[in-house]
């Protein structure tokens, strides 16, 4: 990893994703477990227990909500944050018309509590489906290699992964990114070919006081750190150099909804 040549870099699997543990959400009864508060606590605890220092959070997509929540909960830990194509949470209940909310809740109940959810997941958790999803979010589809497809698919085939996936796609509450922007320095970079999180809506986040800059990444899709590291890595290096005195660690929080 390029950044590891000059910094301590950590990339963690948020609980429920990647090769982390996948507790069954039903074990927590009516209390939601897979929430941004849970993941934010994990990220902050990781910084305290493993990094043992302040850190910069480099976050993509849903991971951006995790980083923002962590910085709000324990602001002394995060020295600065880079957000890459943060999830706008367009399916959040607050962003739906009042008359559509009962329908959304009924659909969520169908996925959570009937065989339809597991059938849906079985259709999604295949090499072909993962490849098709990646080809949507990567503007440069040559980056969608068989290795990448398998890296994303295999954790999703582990025991418990289906329950985590269904729980999370039914998570339409919790915070919105505009409710969480912290007081630490923030840099936002956005691939302008993202089909899921339109840059036209993302630009509004550049108006917040804590956001130093909003940088457009041309001809890049939803995952800039993977599709265009030659554009993202210099931004990270420059941002960390400006704000790391003394040097701090770099932590990466990234969550892919396809897992």
Phi, psi and omega in degrees: 000130185300315184295333181290347178290336183233358182217158166282124185234133177234140174231115188251151171272117176296144184304132184097344184236165183057224180257021176284171174298153182230073179303142178289122182299337179289342178290347182258013176058234185271000181267119179299138179255315183276083182230168178293332176293318178299310183291324178296319177298321178298315181296315179295319178296322178298318179296320181287320188271328185250306181291319180058042182192168167294162182211158168267137177257125176248113194231139178239140171059231179299330177303334178297322176294323179297312179299317179297316179297319179298318181292328178286321182289320180221079187297341181288347183272320186272119179275333179182164187218137172246123181252125180247112178046057182299146177295129178275352179055055183294341178265007178302144184300329180291339183265006180257147176296150186304325184285345180267347186295319176299324179295319179297316181296322179294320179293320178297319178297322178298316181291319184288320197245007177228171180294346181299323181296313181294325177295317177299315181295321179300325178288327182280322187277060175227158179302318182296316180295315179299317179298317180296320179295315180296324180291340173286316189269346174262121176292320176268093186289349175294343178283347181274086182268165176298326178298315179296316179303314182291325179297325180277323184288315190302315176299331180286352178262358180288157177303130178094346184297323180297317180296320179296313181301312182293323178296317186287320181290347175264005182271089183253009176256209179076188187280160169257153183302324182291345178271354190240352187306121188275181180271350177289161179299137181230134172242132179245130174235143189219123173291125188281357178252021180290118181278347185262320182239089188300133181297332179299325177277326182295331183301334182300333181288344176289350182272352181286146186300323184281350182274114182289322184199154173239115187248128178272129177257106188289139175060037180233143181269218191281338185240071186301324183297335181261320183281326185221061180299335179294340175266323186280316185302316177298327176296317179297313181302314182294317181296314181296319179299320181293327191246354183263092174218103357288173184302141176239172180278163175245122177246145179244127175243112183221133182226126181251122185292348179282348180282000000 
